[in-house]
Amino acid sequence: MIHNMMLASVPFASIYNGTKTVEYRLYDEKRKKISVGDTIVFTNRDNGDTVKVSVTYIKVFSSFFELFSELGCEGEYRRFSPLQLAESMREYYTEEDETKYGTVALGIRLTGPELRIIARVKNDFPTKFGLPRQGGLVDEIKGTVKFLPEYRVKEALKGLDGYSHIWVIWGFSLAQREEWSPTVRPPRLGGNTRMGVFATRSPYRPNSLGMSCLKLLSIDEEKGELHVAGMDMCDGTPVYDIKPYLSFTDSKPEAVCGFADEKKDYSVNAVIPDELKEMLPADKLEGLLGALRDDPRPAYKREEEKEYGFSYAGKEIKFVYKDGTLTVTQII
C-alpha cells in the first residue's frame, strides 16, 4: 500500500540524503493503516519534490517522551534529552492529540526506481550449482531470454538483430538476503579471504543484480525470444533490462582486473564416458562439457575422488575429480 505525507524542507532533505531513517508521528487513524513493507511518498511542502521510502518497522508508544526515552533520536538531535525532544513535537502536535492517539516511530528506508521484470531465462540449469561463474565464459551453454507478454512487442526489438552480443541485467533470485555485507569471501580466493563487496561480483549485494554479456544467436520476434549463448544464470531467472554490447566503448583491453586477473584461468579437463553420452541429447553434451571444464566444485572445498552432482537438462549429473580431470560417473 502507498501512503502520502507532507514534510518541511529540512526533514525532507534528511530523508532524501539517507540520514533520516525514522519518522515520528501521532498514531492516528491514518498511521494505523500503515504496515511494514508499505511505501510512503513524502512531499516537500515548500517545493513539491517527492521521495519514496519503504517502512521497515513500526513501534507504538503512549507519548513522545516514552518514544524518545526508548529510541533516542538521530543526528544532531541526539544531544537533546527525551523531554526536550518531546517538547519540540509541540510545534506539530497538541498535548491533547498526543494523549488521544499515542505516538509511533516508523522505520524508513529509501527505495530506488521500481525494477520491472521484463523477461525470464529459459535454459537447462534449474539451480545455480554447475553454472559458469561469469557470463560469456562457456558459449556452449545456450538458452533463451523470453519476454513477458507486456514486453513482447516487435517494435522494442527493432535494430537488435544488428548486434552480435547483448548485456543482460538480471536478478540473483536464488541468492536473496535481507541484509548485505560490506565484505564477502570470493570463491576463487578459496572462500577464506575477504574482499570488499564492490570489488567482487558476489550476489550478496545491497541490490542483488547481476549482469552478463551474452552472444546473441537469433531473435524470434513472434514469440518474443532472444536465443543466446554463454549463460551464467538459472532457469527462471528474472531479467530487468537488455542493452546492446558496444565493442568500441564496452571493451577495454588495457583494463586492470585486480585479484580476478590472478585467478582467471581455472579450467580443467572434462570427460564424459561414451556409454553415458547416450543419456543426453547430442545438442546438450557440449553445454555439459563446458560447465564441467569451468570446474563447478566449491573453490574452498575441493576433495579428490569426492562425488559431486548438479541438475542439467532434466538429468542429475554426477562427477568426480582426479589427477586434473573431471569425469562424469552417472547421468540419472
Number of C-alpha atoms within 10 A of each C-alpha: 10 12 15 12 11 14 16 13 15 10 14 21 16 13 21 17 10 12 13 19 18 20 14 16 19 24 23 15 9 10 15 13 11 18 15 14 14 15 21 21 15 22 19 19 14 11 9 11 13 16 17 20 22 19 21 16 14 17 13 17 17 16 20 28 20 17 22 21 15 11 13 16 20 12 9 7 12 12 12 13 15 21 13 13 20 17 14 12 16 12 7 8 13 11 12 9 13 19 13 14 17 19 24 23 21 22 18 24 20 17 13 10 6 6 10 10 16 19 26 20 21 19 21 20 23 19 15 18 17 25 26 22 21 17 22 19 18 25 18 20 26 23 23 22 24 22 20 16 11 8 15 18 15 12 9 11 17 10 9 17 14 9 13 15 21 19 18 20 16 23 20 21 15 14 12 14 14 6 8 15 11 12 17 22 17 21 16 18 16 14 14 13 12 13 15 13 19 12 14 17 16 20 20 21 22 14 13 18 18 20 20 18 22 25 21 23 16 14 17 12 15 9 14 20 22 23 17 25 23 23 28 28 29 23 18 18 20 23 25 18 15 18 12 19 19 13 9 7 7 9 10 9 6 6 7 9 10 10 13 14 9 11 10 10 9 10 15 14 16 22 14 18 12 8 7 13 14 11 13 16 9 10 10 16 18 15 21 23 21 23 25 26 19 21 22 19 20 15 15 14 10 11 14 13 13 10 15 17 18 17 18 22 16 11 15 12 18 16 21 19 21 11 8 11 17 23 20 23 17 17 18 12
